[in-house]
Amino acid sequence: IYVPGERIFRIDEKGDALYFMHSGHVEVLARDGSIIARLSEGAFFGEMALISDSPRNATVRATGYCDIYLLQKDSFERVTNAYPKFKKHIEEIVHSRRAA
């Protein structure tokens, strides 16, 4: 559970989980604080750092009360190893988000 204004993670932090939004709204922020995206129920985020094994490339902040599930990095790796189609799907999303 996150409250309005709470930071879920910050840019340059180690990527340790993939986040799934059950309810609520978040903003994805660039280094300069500009809004890159707004996400809501059903969205996920945090995948880029897990796929690339690099630090977070954005900050995510709750804009309302959020109920968010997370998949820790070790579990994410087990899932993507067991389900290569899922990993490919996540990689395609990473590619499209980087292009945007």
Phi and psi restraints in degrees (range 20) as a CNS / XPLOR table:
assign (resid 1 and name C) (resid 2 and name N)
       (resid 2 and name CA) (resid 2 and name C) 1.0 -125.1 20.0 2
assign (resid 2 and name N) (resid 2 and name CA)
       (resid 2 and name C) (resid 3 and name N) 1.0 146.5 20.0 2
assign (resid 2 and name C) (resid 3 and name N)
       (resid 3 and name CA) (resid 3 and name C) 1.0 -103.7 20.0 2
assign (resid 3 and name N) (resid 3 and name CA)
       (resid 3 and name C) (resid 4 and name N) 1.0 160.4 20.0 2
assign (resid 3 and name C) (resid 4 and name N)
       (resid 4 and name CA) (resid 4 and name C) 1.0 -53.2 20.0 2
assign (resid 4 and name N) (resid 4 and name CA)
       (resid 4 and name C) (resid 5 and name N) 1.0 131.2 20.0 2
assign (resid 4 and name C) (resid 5 and name N)
       (resid 5 and name CA) (resid 5 and name C) 1.0 89.1 20.0 2
assign (resid 5 and name N) (resid 5 and name CA)
       (resid 5 and name C) (resid 6 and name N) 1.0 -11.8 20.0 2
assign (resid 5 and name C) (resid 6 and name N)
       (resid 6 and name CA) (resid 6 and name C) 1.0 -73.9 20.0 2
assign (resid 6 and name N) (resid 6 and name CA)
       (resid 6 and name C) (resid 7 and name N) 1.0 136.9 20.0 2
assign (resid 6 and name C) (resid 7 and name N)
       (resid 7 and name CA) (resid 7 and name C) 1.0 -83.9 20.0 2
assign (resid 7 and name N) (resid 7 and name CA)
       (resid 7 and name C) (resid 8 and name N) 1.0 128.2 20.0 2
assign (resid 7 and name C) (resid 8 and name N)
       (resid 8 and name CA) (resid 8 and name C) 1.0 -83.9 20.0 2
assign (resid 8 and name N) (resid 8 and name CA)
       (resid 8 and name C) (resid 9 and name N) 1.0 -44.2 20.0 2
assign (resid 8 and name C) (resid 9 and name N)
       (resid 9 and name CA) (resid 9 and name C) 1.0 -154.7 20.0 2
assign (resid 9 and name N) (resid 9 and name CA)
       (resid 9 and name C) (resid 10 and name N) 1.0 163.4 20.0 2
assign (resid 9 and name C) (resid 10 and name N)
       (resid 10 and name CA) (resid 10 and name C) 1.0 -114.7 20.0 2
assign (resid 10 and name N) (resid 10 and name CA)
       (resid 10 and name C) (resid 11 and name N) 1.0 152.7 20.0 2
assign (resid 10 and name C) (resid 11 and name N)
       (resid 11 and name CA) (resid 11 and name C) 1.0 -55.6 20.0 2
assign (resid 11 and name N) (resid 11 and name CA)
       (resid 11 and name C) (resid 12 and name N) 1.0 143.4 20.0 2
assign (resid 11 and name C) (resid 12 and name N)
       (resid 12 and name CA) (resid 12 and name C) 1.0 77.5 20.0 2
assign (resid 12 and name N) (resid 12 and name CA)
       (resid 12 and name C) (resid 13 and name N) 1.0 -4.5 20.0 2
assign (resid 12 and name C) (resid 13 and name N)
       (resid 13 and name CA) (resid 13 and name C) 1.0 -72.7 20.0 2
assign (resid 13 and name N) (resid 13 and name CA)
       (resid 13 and name C) (resid 14 and name N) 1.0 158.3 20.0 2
assign (resid 13 and name C) (resid 14 and name N)
       (resid 14 and name CA) (resid 14 and name C) 1.0 -67.4 20.0 2
assign (resid 14 and name N) (resid 14 and name CA)
       (resid 14 and name C) (resid 15 and name N) 1.0 136.0 20.0 2
assign (resid 14 and name C) (resid 15 and name N)
       (resid 15 and name CA) (resid 15 and name C) 1.0 -79.9 20.0 2
assign (resid 15 and name N) (resid 15 and name CA)
       (resid 15 and name C) (resid 16 and name N) 1.0 111.1 20.0 2
assign (resid 15 and name C) (resid 16 and name N)
       (resid 16 and name CA) (resid 16 and name C) 1.0 -118.2 20.0 2
assign (resid 16 and name N) (resid 16 and name CA)
       (resid 16 and name C) (resid 17 and name N) 1.0 -0.5 20.0 2
assign (resid 16 and name C) (resid 17 and name N)
       (resid 17 and name CA) (resid 17 and name C) 1.0 -163.9 20.0 2
assign (resid 17 and name N) (resid 17 and name CA)
       (resid 17 and name C) (resid 18 and name N) 1.0 157.9 20.0 2
assign (resid 17 and name C) (resid 18 and name N)
       (resid 18 and name CA) (resid 18 and name C) 1.0 -106.1 20.0 2
assign (resid 18 and name N) (resid 18 and name CA)
       (resid 18 and name C) (resid 19 and name N) 1.0 133.7 20.0 2
assign (resid 18 and name C) (resid 19 and name N)
       (resid 19 and name CA) (resid 19 and name C) 1.0 -109.0 20.0 2
assign (resid 19 and name N) (resid 19 and name CA)
       (resid 19 and name C) (resid 20 and name N) 1.0 134.4 20.0 2
assign (resid 19 and name C) (resid 20 and name N)
       (resid 20 and name CA) (resid 20 and name C) 1.0 -119.3 20.0 2
assign (resid 20 and name N) (resid 20 and name CA)
       (resid 20 and name C) (resid 21 and name N) 1.0 123.9 20.0 2
assign (resid 20 and name C) (resid 21 and name N)
       (resid 21 and name CA) (resid 21 and name C) 1.0 -85.7 20.0 2
assign (resid 21 and name N) (resid 21 and name CA)
       (resid 21 and name C) (resid 22 and name N) 1.0 117.0 20.0 2
assign (resid 21 and name C) (resid 22 and name N)
       (resid 22 and name CA) (resid 22 and name C) 1.0 -84.0 20.0 2
assign (resid 22 and name N) (resid 22 and name CA)
       (resid 22 and name C) (resid 23 and name N) 1.0 -42.7 20.0 2
assign (resid 22 and name C) (resid 23 and name N)
       (resid 23 and name CA) (resid 23 and name C) 1.0 -155.9 20.0 2
assign (resid 23 and name N) (resid 23 and name CA)
       (resid 23 and name C) (resid 24 and name N) 1.0 158.9 20.0 2
assign (resid 23 and name C) (resid 24 and name N)
       (resid 24 and name CA) (resid 24 and name C) 1.0 106.4 20.0 2
assign (resid 24 and name N) (resid 24 and name CA)
       (resid 24 and name C) (resid 25 and name N) 1.0 -171.0 20.0 2
assign (resid 24 and name C) (resid 25 and name N)
       (resid 25 and name CA) (resid 25 and name C) 1.0 -141.1 20.0 2
assign (resid 25 and name N) (resid 25 and name CA)
       (resid 25 and name C) (resid 26 and name N) 1.0 143.5 20.0 2
assign (resid 25 and name C) (resid 26 and name N)
       (resid 26 and name CA) (resid 26 and name C) 1.0 -134.1 20.0 2
assign (resid 26 and name N) (resid 26 and name CA)
       (resid 26 and name C) (resid 27 and name N) 1.0 160.5 20.0 2
assign (resid 26 and name C) (resid 27 and name N)
       (resid 27 and name CA) (resid 27 and name C) 1.0 -116.2 20.0 2
assign (resid 27 and name N) (resid 27 and name CA)
       (resid 27 and name C) (resid 28 and name N) 1.0 139.8 20.0 2
assign (resid 27 and name C) (resid 28 and name N)
       (resid 28 and name CA) (resid 28 and name C) 1.0 -101.4 20.0 2
assign (resid 28 and name N) (resid 28 and name CA)
       (resid 28 and name C) (resid 29 and name N) 1.0 123.6 20.0 2
assign (resid 28 and name C) (resid 29 and name N)
       (resid 29 and name CA) (resid 29 and name C) 1.0 -115.0 20.0 2
assign (resid 29 and name N) (resid 29 and name CA)
       (resid 29 and name C) (resid 30 and name N) 1.0 139.0 20.0 2
assign (resid 29 and name C) (resid 30 and name N)
       (resid 30 and name CA) (resid 30 and name C) 1.0 -77.3 20.0 2
assign (resid 30 and name N) (resid 30 and name CA)
       (resid 30 and name C) (resid 31 and name N) 1.0 173.2 20.0 2
assign (resid 30 and name C) (resid 31 and name N)
       (resid 31 and name CA) (resid 31 and name C) 1.0 -55.9 20.0 2
assign (resid 31 and name N) (resid 31 and name CA)
       (resid 31 and name C) (resid 32 and name N) 1.0 -35.7 20.0 2
assign (resid 31 and name C) (resid 32 and name N)
       (resid 32 and name CA) (resid 32 and name C) 1.0 -83.1 20.0 2
assign (resid 32 and name N) (resid 32 and name CA)
       (resid 32 and name C) (resid 33 and name N) 1.0 2.2 20.0 2
assign (resid 32 and name C) (resid 33 and name N)
       (resid 33 and name CA) (resid 33 and name C) 1.0 89.8 20.0 2
assign (resid 33 and name N) (resid 33 and name CA)
       (resid 33 and name C) (resid 34 and name N) 1.0 -3.5 20.0 2
assign (resid 33 and name C) (resid 34 and name N)
       (resid 34 and name CA) (resid 34 and name C) 1.0 -71.7 20.0 2
assign (resid 34 and name N) (resid 34 and name CA)
       (resid 34 and name C) (resid 35 and name N) 1.0 151.3 20.0 2
assign (resid 34 and name C) (resid 35 and name N)
       (resid 35 and name CA) (resid 35 and name C) 1.0 -83.0 20.0 2
assign (resid 35 and name N) (resid 35 and name CA)
       (resid 35 and name C) (resid 36 and name N) 1.0 121.4 20.0 2
assign (resid 35 and name C) (resid 36 and name N)
       (resid 36 and name CA) (resid 36 and name C) 1.0 -86.3 20.0 2
assign (resid 36 and name N) (resid 36 and name CA)
       (resid 36 and name C) (resid 37 and name N) 1.0 -41.1 20.0 2
assign (resid 36 and name C) (resid 37 and name N)
       (resid 37 and name CA) (resid 37 and name C) 1.0 -158.0 20.0 2
assign (resid 37 and name N) (resid 37 and name CA)
       (resid 37 and name C) (resid 38 and name N) 1.0 158.5 20.0 2
assign (resid 37 and name C) (resid 38 and name N)
       (resid 38 and name CA) (resid 38 and name C) 1.0 -120.8 20.0 2
assign (resid 38 and name N) (resid 38 and name CA)
       (resid 38 and name C) (resid 39 and name N) 1.0 130.2 20.0 2
assign (resid 38 and name C) (resid 39 and name N)
       (resid 39 and name CA) (resid 39 and name C) 1.0 -122.9 20.0 2
assign (resid 39 and name N) (resid 39 and name CA)
       (resid 39 and name C) (resid 40 and name N) 1.0 152.4 20.0 2
assign (resid 39 and name C) (resid 40 and name N)
       (resid 40 and name CA) (resid 40 and name C) 1.0 -142.6 20.0 2
assign (resid 40 and name N) (resid 40 and name CA)
       (resid 40 and name C) (resid 41 and name N) 1.0 -168.9 20.0 2
assign (resid 40 and name C) (resid 41 and name N)
       (resid 41 and name CA) (resid 41 and name C) 1.0 -39.5 20.0 2
assign (resid 41 and name N) (resid 41 and name CA)
       (resid 41 and name C) (resid 42 and name N) 1.0 130.4 20.0 2
assign (resid 41 and name C) (resid 42 and name N)
       (resid 42 and name CA) (resid 42 and name C) 1.0 92.8 20.0 2
assign (resid 42 and name N) (resid 42 and name CA)
       (resid 42 and name C) (resid 43 and name N) 1.0 -14.4 20.0 2
assign (resid 42 and name C) (resid 43 and name N)
       (resid 43 and name CA) (resid 43 and name C) 1.0 -81.7 20.0 2
assign (resid 43 and name N) (resid 43 and name CA)
       (resid 43 and name C) (resid 44 and name N) 1.0 164.6 20.0 2
assign (resid 43 and name C) (resid 44 and name N)
       (resid 44 and name CA) (resid 44 and name C) 1.0 -136.5 20.0 2
assign (resid 44 and name N) (resid 44 and name CA)
       (resid 44 and name C) (resid 45 and name N) 1.0 159.3 20.0 2
assign (resid 44 and name C) (resid 45 and name N)
       (resid 45 and name CA) (resid 45 and name C) 1.0 -156.3 20.0 2
assign (resid 45 and name N) (resid 45 and name CA)
       (resid 45 and name C) (resid 46 and name N) 1.0 165.8 20.0 2
assign (resid 45 and name C) (resid 46 and name N)
       (resid 46 and name CA) (resid 46 and name C) 1.0 96.7 20.0 2
assign (resid 46 and name N) (resid 46 and name CA)
       (resid 46 and name C) (resid 47 and name N) 1.0 -0.1 20.0 2
assign (resid 46 and name C) (resid 47 and name N)
       (resid 47 and name CA) (resid 47 and name C) 1.0 -71.6 20.0 2
assign (resid 47 and name N) (resid 47 and name CA)
       (resid 47 and name C) (resid 48 and name N) 1.0 -30.3 20.0 2
assign (resid 47 and name C) (resid 48 and name N)
       (resid 48 and name CA) (resid 48 and name C) 1.0 -61.6 20.0 2
assign (resid 48 and name N) (resid 48 and name CA)
       (resid 48 and name C) (resid 49 and name N) 1.0 -44.9 20.0 2
assign (resid 48 and name C) (resid 49 and name N)
       (resid 49 and name CA) (resid 49 and name C) 1.0 -66.7 20.0 2
assign (resid 49 and name N) (resid 49 and name CA)
       (resid 49 and name C) (resid 50 and name N) 1.0 -32.3 20.0 2
assign (resid 49 and name C) (resid 50 and name N)
       (resid 50 and name CA) (resid 50 and name C) 1.0 -73.3 20.0 2
assign (resid 50 and name N) (resid 50 and name CA)
       (resid 50 and name C) (resid 51 and name N) 1.0 -43.7 20.0 2
assign (resid 50 and name C) (resid 51 and name N)
       (resid 51 and name CA) (resid 51 and name C) 1.0 -67.4 20.0 2
assign (resid 51 and name N) (resid 51 and name CA)
       (resid 51 and name C) (resid 52 and name N) 1.0 -42.5 20.0 2
assign (resid 51 and name C) (resid 52 and name N)
       (resid 52 and name CA) (resid 52 and name C) 1.0 -90.4 20.0 2
assign (resid 52 and name N) (resid 52 and name CA)
       (resid 52 and name C) (resid 53 and name N) 1.0 -7.8 20.0 2
assign (resid 52 and name C) (resid 53 and name N)
       (resid 53 and name CA) (resid 53 and name C) 1.0 51.9 20.0 2
assign (resid 53 and name N) (resid 53 and name CA)
       (resid 53 and name C) (resid 54 and name N) 1.0 46.9 20.0 2
assign (resid 53 and name C) (resid 54 and name N)
       (resid 54 and name CA) (resid 54 and name C) 1.0 -130.5 20.0 2
assign (resid 54 and name N) (resid 54 and name CA)
       (resid 54 and name C) (resid 55 and name N) 1.0 168.5 20.0 2
assign (resid 54 and name C) (resid 55 and name N)
       (resid 55 and name CA) (resid 55 and name C) 1.0 -62.9 20.0 2
assign (resid 55 and name N) (resid 55 and name CA)
       (resid 55 and name C) (resid 56 and name N) 1.0 161.3 20.0 2
assign (resid 55 and name C) (resid 56 and name N)
       (resid 56 and name CA) (resid 56 and name C) 1.0 -57.7 20.0 2
assign (resid 56 and name N) (resid 56 and name CA)
       (resid 56 and name C) (resid 57 and name N) 1.0 139.0 20.0 2
assign (resid 56 and name C) (resid 57 and name N)
       (resid 57 and name CA) (resid 57 and name C) 1.0 -104.2 20.0 2
assign (resid 57 and name N) (resid 57 and name CA)
       (resid 57 and name C) (resid 58 and name N) 1.0 9.1 20.0 2
assign (resid 57 and name C) (resid 58 and name N)
       (resid 58 and name CA) (resid 58 and name C) 1.0 -157.9 20.0 2
assign (resid 58 and name N) (resid 58 and name CA)
       (resid 58 and name C) (resid 59 and name N) 1.0 166.1 20.0 2
assign (resid 58 and name C) (resid 59 and name N)
       (resid 59 and name CA) (resid 59 and name C) 1.0 -105.8 20.0 2
assign (resid 59 and name N) (resid 59 and name CA)
       (resid 59 and name C) (resid 60 and name N) 1.0 142.4 20.0 2
assign (resid 59 and name C) (resid 60 and name N)
       (resid 60 and name CA) (resid 60 and name C) 1.0 -120.9 20.0 2
assign (resid 60 and name N) (resid 60 and name CA)
       (resid 60 and name C) (resid 61 and name N) 1.0 130.5 20.0 2
assign (resid 60 and name C) (resid 61 and name N)
       (resid 61 and name CA) (resid 61 and name C) 1.0 -129.0 20.0 2
assign (resid 61 and name N) (resid 61 and name CA)
       (resid 61 and name C) (resid 62 and name N) 1.0 135.1 20.0 2
assign (resid 61 and name C) (resid 62 and name N)
       (resid 62 and name CA) (resid 62 and name C) 1.0 -70.7 20.0 2
assign (resid 62 and name N) (resid 62 and name CA)
       (resid 62 and name C) (resid 63 and name N) 1.0 135.3 20.0 2
assign (resid 62 and name C) (resid 63 and name N)
       (resid 63 and name CA) (resid 63 and name C) 1.0 -106.8 20.0 2
assign (resid 63 and name N) (resid 63 and name CA)
       (resid 63 and name C) (resid 64 and name N) 1.0 -7.4 20.0 2
assign (resid 63 and name C) (resid 64 and name N)
       (resid 64 and name CA) (resid 64 and name C) 1.0 -150.5 20.0 2
assign (resid 64 and name N) (resid 64 and name CA)
       (resid 64 and name C) (resid 65 and name N) 1.0 -176.7 20.0 2
assign (resid 64 and name C) (resid 65 and name N)
       (resid 65 and name CA) (resid 65 and name C) 1.0 -68.6 20.0 2
assign (resid 65 and name N) (resid 65 and name CA)
       (resid 65 and name C) (resid 66 and name N) 1.0 130.3 20.0 2
assign (resid 65 and name C) (resid 66 and name N)
       (resid 66 and name CA) (resid 66 and name C) 1.0 -125.7 20.0 2
assign (resid 66 and name N) (resid 66 and name CA)
       (resid 66 and name C) (resid 67 and name N) 1.0 137.4 20.0 2
assign (resid 66 and name C) (resid 67 and name N)
       (resid 67 and name CA) (resid 67 and name C) 1.0 -110.3 20.0 2
assign (resid 67 and name N) (resid 67 and name CA)
       (resid 67 and name C) (resid 68 and name N) 1.0 111.5 20.0 2
assign (resid 67 and name C) (resid 68 and name N)
       (resid 68 and name CA) (resid 68 and name C) 1.0 -128.0 20.0 2
assign (resid 68 and name N) (resid 68 and name CA)
       (resid 68 and name C) (resid 69 and name N) 1.0 134.5 20.0 2
assign (resid 68 and name C) (resid 69 and name N)
       (resid 69 and name CA) (resid 69 and name C) 1.0 -98.1 20.0 2
assign (resid 69 and name N) (resid 69 and name CA)
       (resid 69 and name C) (resid 70 and name N) 1.0 149.0 20.0 2
assign (resid 69 and name C) (resid 70 and name N)
       (resid 70 and name CA) (resid 70 and name C) 1.0 -132.2 20.0 2
assign (resid 70 and name N) (resid 70 and name CA)
       (resid 70 and name C) (resid 71 and name N) 1.0 150.1 20.0 2
assign (resid 70 and name C) (resid 71 and name N)
       (resid 71 and name CA) (resid 71 and name C) 1.0 -114.8 20.0 2
assign (resid 71 and name N) (resid 71 and name CA)
       (resid 71 and name C) (resid 72 and name N) 1.0 110.5 20.0 2
assign (resid 71 and name C) (resid 72 and name N)
       (resid 72 and name CA) (resid 72 and name C) 1.0 -61.4 20.0 2
assign (resid 72 and name N) (resid 72 and name CA)
       (resid 72 and name C) (resid 73 and name N) 1.0 155.0 20.0 2
assign (resid 72 and name C) (resid 73 and name N)
       (resid 73 and name CA) (resid 73 and name C) 1.0 -55.2 20.0 2
assign (resid 73 and name N) (resid 73 and name CA)
       (resid 73 and name C) (resid 74 and name N) 1.0 -45.0 20.0 2
assign (resid 73 and name C) (resid 74 and name N)
       (resid 74 and name CA) (resid 74 and name C) 1.0 -63.9 20.0 2
assign (resid 74 and name N) (resid 74 and name CA)
       (resid 74 and name C) (resid 75 and name N) 1.0 -37.9 20.0 2
assign (resid 74 and name C) (resid 75 and name N)
       (resid 75 and name CA) (resid 75 and name C) 1.0 -69.9 20.0 2
assign (resid 75 and name N) (resid 75 and name CA)
       (resid 75 and name C) (resid 76 and name N) 1.0 -39.3 20.0 2
assign (resid 75 and name C) (resid 76 and name N)
       (resid 76 and name CA) (resid 76 and name C) 1.0 -58.5 20.0 2
assign (resid 76 and name N) (resid 76 and name CA)
       (resid 76 and name C) (resid 77 and name N) 1.0 -44.8 20.0 2
assign (resid 76 and name C) (resid 77 and name N)
       (resid 77 and name CA) (resid 77 and name C) 1.0 -64.2 20.0 2
assign (resid 77 and name N) (resid 77 and name CA)
       (resid 77 and name C) (resid 78 and name N) 1.0 -39.9 20.0 2
assign (resid 77 and name C) (resid 78 and name N)
       (resid 78 and name CA) (resid 78 and name C) 1.0 -63.9 20.0 2
assign (resid 78 and name N) (resid 78 and name CA)
       (resid 78 and name C) (resid 79 and name N) 1.0 -42.8 20.0 2
assign (resid 78 and name C) (resid 79 and name N)
       (resid 79 and name CA) (resid 79 and name C) 1.0 -65.0 20.0 2
assign (resid 79 and name N) (resid 79 and name CA)
       (resid 79 and name C) (resid 80 and name N) 1.0 -46.5 20.0 2
assign (resid 79 and name C) (resid 80 and name N)
       (resid 80 and name CA) (resid 80 and name C) 1.0 -69.4 20.0 2
assign (resid 80 and name N) (resid 80 and name CA)
       (resid 80 and name C) (resid 81 and name N) 1.0 -29.0 20.0 2
assign (resid 80 and name C) (resid 81 and name N)
       (resid 81 and name CA) (resid 81 and name C) 1.0 -71.2 20.0 2
assign (resid 81 and name N) (resid 81 and name CA)
       (resid 81 and name C) (resid 82 and name N) 1.0 -37.2 20.0 2
assign (resid 81 and name C) (resid 82 and name N)
       (resid 82 and name CA) (resid 82 and name C) 1.0 -77.9 20.0 2
assign (resid 82 and name N) (resid 82 and name CA)
       (resid 82 and name C) (resid 83 and name N) 1.0 -27.4 20.0 2
assign (resid 82 and name C) (resid 83 and name N)
       (resid 83 and name CA) (resid 83 and name C) 1.0 -128.8 20.0 2
assign (resid 83 and name N) (resid 83 and name CA)
       (resid 83 and name C) (resid 84 and name N) 1.0 80.9 20.0 2
assign (resid 83 and name C) (resid 84 and name N)
       (resid 84 and name CA) (resid 84 and name C) 1.0 -59.0 20.0 2
assign (resid 84 and name N) (resid 84 and name CA)
       (resid 84 and name C) (resid 85 and name N) 1.0 -29.0 20.0 2
assign (resid 84 and name C) (resid 85 and name N)
       (resid 85 and name CA) (resid 85 and name C) 1.0 -66.7 20.0 2
assign (resid 85 and name N) (resid 85 and name CA)
       (resid 85 and name C) (resid 86 and name N) 1.0 -37.3 20.0 2
assign (resid 85 and name C) (resid 86 and name N)
       (resid 86 and name CA) (resid 86 and name C) 1.0 -63.6 20.0 2
assign (resid 86 and name N) (resid 86 and name CA)
       (resid 86 and name C) (resid 87 and name N) 1.0 -44.9 20.0 2
assign (resid 86 and name C) (resid 87 and name N)
       (resid 87 and name CA) (resid 87 and name C) 1.0 -60.6 20.0 2
assign (resid 87 and name N) (resid 87 and name CA)
       (resid 87 and name C) (resid 88 and name N) 1.0 -43.3 20.0 2
assign (resid 87 and name C) (resid 88 and name N)
       (resid 88 and name CA) (resid 88 and name C) 1.0 -62.0 20.0 2
assign (resid 88 and name N) (resid 88 and name CA)
       (resid 88 and name C) (resid 89 and name N) 1.0 -41.7 20.0 2
assign (resid 88 and name C) (resid 89 and name N)
       (resid 89 and name CA) (resid 89 and name C) 1.0 -60.8 20.0 2
assign (resid 89 and name N) (resid 89 and name CA)
       (resid 89 and name C) (resid 90 and name N) 1.0 -45.8 20.0 2
assign (resid 89 and name C) (resid 90 and name N)
       (resid 90 and name CA) (resid 90 and name C) 1.0 -63.2 20.0 2
assign (resid 90 and name N) (resid 90 and name CA)
       (resid 90 and name C) (resid 91 and name N) 1.0 -42.0 20.0 2
assign (resid 90 and name C) (resid 91 and name N)
       (resid 91 and name CA) (resid 91 and name C) 1.0 -62.1 20.0 2
assign (resid 91 and name N) (resid 91 and name CA)
       (resid 91 and name C) (resid 92 and name N) 1.0 -38.2 20.0 2
assign (resid 91 and name C) (resid 92 and name N)
       (resid 92 and name CA) (resid 92 and name C) 1.0 -64.3 20.0 2
assign (resid 92 and name N) (resid 92 and name CA)
       (resid 92 and name C) (resid 93 and name N) 1.0 -39.9 20.0 2
assign (resid 92 and name C) (resid 93 and name N)
       (resid 93 and name CA) (resid 93 and name C) 1.0 -66.3 20.0 2
assign (resid 93 and name N) (resid 93 and name CA)
       (resid 93 and name C) (resid 94 and name N) 1.0 -42.1 20.0 2
assign (resid 93 and name C) (resid 94 and name N)
       (resid 94 and name CA) (resid 94 and name C) 1.0 -58.1 20.0 2
assign (resid 94 and name N) (resid 94 and name CA)
       (resid 94 and name C) (resid 95 and name N) 1.0 -45.9 20.0 2
assign (resid 94 and name C) (resid 95 and name N)
       (resid 95 and name CA) (resid 95 and name C) 1.0 -61.0 20.0 2
assign (resid 95 and name N) (resid 95 and name CA)
       (resid 95 and name C) (resid 96 and name N) 1.0 -44.2 20.0 2
assign (resid 95 and name C) (resid 96 and name N)
       (resid 96 and name CA) (resid 96 and name C) 1.0 -68.5 20.0 2
assign (resid 96 and name N) (resid 96 and name CA)
       (resid 96 and name C) (resid 97 and name N) 1.0 -35.6 20.0 2
assign (resid 96 and name C) (resid 97 and name N)
       (resid 97 and name CA) (resid 97 and name C) 1.0 -70.9 20.0 2
assign (resid 97 and name N) (resid 97 and name CA)
       (resid 97 and name C) (resid 98 and name N) 1.0 -34.8 20.0 2
assign (resid 97 and name C) (resid 98 and name N)
       (resid 98 and name CA) (resid 98 and name C) 1.0 -68.0 20.0 2
assign (resid 98 and name N) (resid 98 and name CA)
       (resid 98 and name C) (resid 99 and name N) 1.0 -34.1 20.0 2
assign (resid 98 and name C) (resid 99 and name N)
       (resid 99 and name CA) (resid 99 and name C) 1.0 -73.1 20.0 2
assign (resid 99 and name N) (resid 99 and name CA)
       (resid 99 and name C) (resid 100 and name N) 1.0 -23.9 20.0 2
